[in-house]
Amino acid sequence: MAFDGTWKIDRNENYEKFMEAMGIGMMKRKLGAHDNLKITIQQDGNKFIVKEASNFRNIEVEFTLGVNFEYSLADGTELSGAWTLEGNKLVGTFTRKDNGKVLKAYREIVGDELVQTYLYEGVESKRFFKR
């Protein structure tokens, strides 16, 4: 599938502002902007296995499209939500457990890059990954 493969962070747009909107402190924002994130995605029909490896943590997340699951961000923020597929774009809608606010996440292949877009409280950020 198109998302399959190992993707390494190449660059960010507005990522520190996004982390600030999420309530992440300045030191963690500075570190997070240089997290050296690598994502490995395996898709089997509607099931996905996503491995995230960074300077801060290594985790594996399994999910099925349209099925809610629990997830914790690197800073410990707990979320509940689901990924769906809209055309060629993965769309994630997650609700924070601490304040009930919604985080939207999008993953799509643009050219030879995986582009992750985050939208939270009116702040949009993009992270670009290369194979």
N, C-alpha and C positions, 0 to 999 in steps of 0.2 A: 504494500500500500504506500501511498505517497508520503505519509508521516514516518514510516519505518526508517530507522537508522540512528546514528549517533550524531548529535548536534552540539557544537561548542559555541559558547557566547562569543560574539564578534563585537557588538556595540550596543549601546543603550540610547534611548531618547527620552528625556524627562523622567528618568527612573527615580532620581533622588526626590523630586517633587511628589511623585506618586507615593514613595515610602513615607514622606513627611505627612501626606494626607492620611495614610494608614495609621499614623501615630507612632511610627518607629523613630527612636531617638537619633540624634545627630551622629554619634559614633557608629551605631549599627548601620545607618544610612551610608556613611562613608565606606564601611567595610562591604556592605551589600552591593555597592556600585562596582566593586572589583572582586566579586565572588568566584570568578573563574568557572561558572556553571557549565556543566555538560549534561545533556539530556539524552537518554536512549529510549526510543519509542518502539514498541512492538505492537502491531495490530493484528488481531485475528477476528475478522468479522466485526461485531459490535463490542468486542472485548479489547481492552488496552492494558499494557503493562508499561509504566513510565518509570524509569530509573533516573534519579537526579543526584548528581555528584558535584559537590562544591567544596570550597575551603571550609565551610561550616558544618556540613552534614551530608550523609549519603542515605537516601531513602528509596524505597520502591513502592509505587502506588499502583494498585490494580483497580480498574473500574469498567463498568459496562455502560454504554451510551444510554442516557435517559434514566439511570438508576442512581438515587442519592447515595452519597458516601461521606465519610468524615475525613478531614484533611487539616494538617497543621502547617502553617507557614514557618520559615526558618526562625522567625522571631518568637514563635510560640502561639501566635494568633490562631485560634481554632475556627474552622469553617465547616459548613455542611452544604452540600449542593450536588450538582450533576453536570456532566458534559453531554452535549448533543451534537449532531452533525447537521449543519445547514449548508447545503451545497458541498463545496470543498473545504469548508471552514469548521473547525471544532469550536463550539461555543460553550463556555462554562459560566454557570450562574451559581454563585456561592454566597451564603449568608453568614456573617460573622456571629459567633455565639455570644460574644461579649456585649455587642451593641445593636445587633439586628440589622446592620447596614449591609448593602449588597455590593459584592465585588464581581464584576464581569471580566471574563478572560476569553481571549480569542487566540487560536493557533491556526495559521494558514501558511501554505507554501507559496512564496512569491519569488519567481525566478529560481535561483539555486539556494534560497534562504528559507528558514523557518522563522516566521515573524510571530512573536507573542505580543498581543496588545492587552493592556490592563486598563480598566475604567473603574474609578472609585471616587465617589463624591465629586463628580465633575472633572477630575484630573485624569488625563490619559497619558499612558506611557507605552513605549514599545521597546522590545528587546529583540535583537536580530542574531540568529544563530546560523552557522555554516556547518556542513557535514565534514 
